């Protein structure tokens, strides 16, 4: 047998060896080498707990799965199918799947995402990535910053849609409660309002008077449904079991009713709810021509040599202009180098920021105020260069992240998983850029 074996053209070992070699030469293999998966998994505190039928995903594999999802843009079902059939994807995650026993439960991806989101510490992980990538970065003294909105995957909200969704959900659960308790269903005007809303939604042009009339009927119906549900709970509450999601959704619907009444009477509402599923999302007025209002997470980013880091993330609107000092401090903490130049939008050019930059000798891209300095010509060239670099690299990175790394319309269903989605989308885009930076550095050394 020892004499015959060398004559075999393809043994199992040779094929696996060739696959590993091709993986390390591919972009996917180079992407894997950029991330310190073991350190990230240890910092996140991910466990070896059993997820699904077999415990095949280690803590490092769980982080790799999140990177792979951001890189490919696949849905959970598609990602599982490709992992089962693509040996490079298996090598990326550090698993080997028997073709006879593939992964059949695609929900394991969602379970891993929820577990990772519950342990995500953005500041700690960004410091780790910054220390890992710092040797390959240049111009550590230049800070560029701007804010953008990573939109959630949701329909455009209106008062009528929100009220109708609340009515449908509440009516369905009242019917379920009555069926489980074998009691008579309470009477209400659900059928009449349903017919009226269907007729209203089919019209291309809707009169304000008809909208107001139907909105009044929907508010009254929603209030009655809440009263009927509370009556059932008061009498038969011991026989019913409520999940945590049910109670949370019910509290959101109560708030929708209160806000709907205030808006109907002409009042103003703070913290307005725009989605029952994503009750944490708030309208963010951006003032853009195509999208004056956006719905999702507003993120203030800093960029160092083309690599972006999250400075502040919120689902509520905030003024990014007052966060320039925090951006500078964050970069100095990540890079352990003093910031000398700042490139930012005109919203950051307030007097407080100008005084701060002048005090610490930081050059900016802001339009000059007051008397010209002696070296105004050099300063003008520097301002122009900083503005051009910010407009091309920083603004361009937002488009790249949204178009190619699943950040265009985020399909997560919870606040934590949506933040996780944004985090891995941004840093997967960074890692692809780091591949070229590492390659250039190695070529210079060679």
Long-range contacts (C-beta under 8 A, 24 or more apart in sequence): 19-87, 19-88, 19-91, 20-91, 22-88, 23-87, 23-88, 23-91, 23-92, 26-88, 27-432, 27-435, 28-71, 28-88, 28-89, 28-92, 29-88, 29-91, 29-92, 30-435, 30-439, 31-67, 31-71, 31-92, 31-428, 31-431, 31-432, 31-435, 32-64, 32-91, 32-92, 34-133, 34-431, 34-434, 34-435, 34-438, 35-63, 35-64, 35-67, 35-431, 36-128, 36-129, 36-132, 37-63, 37-64, 39-128, 39-132, 40-125, 40-128, 40-129, 43-121, 43-124, 43-125, 43-128, 44-116, 44-119, 44-120, 44-121, 44-125, 45-119, 46-115, 46-116, 46-119, 47-115, 51-108, 51-111, 51-112, 51-115, 52-103, 52-105, 52-108, 52-111, 53-104, 53-105, 54-101, 56-95, 56-97, 56-103, 57-93, 57-95, 57-108, 57-112, 58-94, 58-95, 60-94, 61-93, 61-94, 61-95, 62-112, 62-115, 62-116, 63-116, 64-92, 64-93, 64-94, 65-93, 65-109, 65-112, 66-112, 66-113, 66-116, 66-420, 66-424, 67-424, 67-428, 67-431, 68-92, 68-93, 69-109, 69-406, 69-424, 70-405, 70-406, 70-421, 70-424, 70-425, 70-428, 71-405, 71-428, 71-432, 73-404, 73-405, 73-406, 76-106, 76-107, 76-109, 76-110, 77-106, 79-106, 79-109, 80-105, 80-106, 80-108, 80-109, 81-106, 113-412, 113-417, 113-420, 114-414, 114-416, 114-417, 116-420, 117-414, 117-416, 117-417, 117-419, 117-420, 118-416, 120-416, 120-419, 120-420, 120-423, 122-310, 122-313, 122-419, 122-423, 125-423, 126-309, 126-310, 126-334, 127-333, 127-334, 129-427, 129-430, 130-309, 130-334, 130-335, 133-307, 133-430, 133-434, 133-437, 134-334, 134-335, 134-336, 135-441, 136-434, 136-437, 136-438, 136-441, 137-304, 137-305, 137-307, 137-335, 137-437, 138-305, 139-304, 139-305, 140-304, 140-305, 140-331, 140-335, 140-337, 141-337, 141-338, 141-339, 141-340, 141-341, 142-304, 142-305, 142-339, 142-340, 142-341, 142-342, 142-343, 142-386, 142-389, 143-302, 143-303, 143-304, 143-327, 143-328, 143-331, 143-339, 143-341, 143-342, 143-343, 144-302, 144-303, 144-304, 144-342, 144-343, 144-344, 144-386, 144-389, 144-390, 144-393, 144-394, 145-300, 145-301, 145-302, 145-303, 145-311, 145-320, 145-323, 145-324, 145-327, 145-342, 145-343, 145-344, 145-348, 145-394, 146-300, 146-301, 146-320, 146-344, 146-345, 146-390, 146-394, 146-395, 146-398, 147-298, 147-299, 147-300, 147-301, 147-320, 148-298, 148-299, 148-301, 148-398, 149-284, 149-286, 149-294, 149-296, 149-297, 149-298, 149-299, 150-296, 150-297, 150-299, 150-402, 150-407, 150-410, 150-422, 150-425, 151-294, 151-295, 151-296, 151-408, 151-409, 151-410, 152-275, 152-278, 152-281, 152-295, 152-296, 152-297, 152-409, 152-410, 152-412, 152-418, 153-409, 153-410, 153-411, 154-274, 154-275, 154-277, 154-278, 154-281, 154-295, 157-274, 157-275, 157-283, 157-295, 159-215, 159-260, 159-263, 160-197, 160-200, 160-201, 160-211, 160-214, 160-215, 160-218, 162-256, 162-260, 162-273, 162-274, 162-275, 162-276, 163-215, 163-218, 163-219, 163-222, 163-256, 163-260, 164-197, 164-218, 165-276, 166-222, 166-253, 166-256, 166-257, 166-276, 167-193, 167-218, 167-221, 167-222, 167-225, 169-249, 169-253, 169-276, 170-222, 170-225, 170-226, 170-229, 170-250, 170-253, 171-225, 173-229, 173-246, 174-225, 174-228, 174-229, 174-232, 177-229, 177-232, 177-236, 177-240, 178-232, 180-239, 180-240, 181-232, 181-236, 181-239, 181-240, 183-232, 183-236, 186-228, 186-231, 186-232, 188-221, 188-224, 188-225, 188-228, 189-217, 189-220, 189-221, 189-224, 190-221, 190-225, 193-217, 193-218, 193-221, 212-264, 215-260, 215-264, 216-264, 219-257, 219-260, 219-261, 219-264, 222-253, 222-256, 222-257, 222-260, 223-257, 226-253, 226-254, 226-257, 248-279, 249-276, 252-276, 252-279, 255-279, 271-316, 277-413, 278-413, 278-415, 278-418, 280-315, 280-415, 281-315, 282-315, 282-316, 282-317, 283-317, 284-316, 284-317, 285-317, 296-410, 297-410, 297-418, 297-419, 297-422, 299-422, 300-327, 301-394, 301-426, 302-327, 302-330, 302-331, 303-393, 303-394, 303-397, 304-331, 304-334, 304-335, 305-437, 306-393, 306-397, 306-433, 307-430, 307-433, 307-434, 308-394, 308-397, 308-401, 308-426, 308-429, 308-430, 309-334, 309-426, 310-422, 310-423, 310-426, 313-419, 313-422, 315-415, 319-347, 320-347, 320-348, 321-347, 321-348, 321-349, 321-350, 321-353, 322-350, 322-352, 324-348, 324-353, 324-356, 325-353, 325-356, 328-362, 341-382, 341-386, 342-386, 343-386, 343-387, 343-389, 343-390, 343-394, 344-390, 345-390, 365-390, 397-429, 400-429, 401-425, 401-426, 401-429, 404-429, 405-429
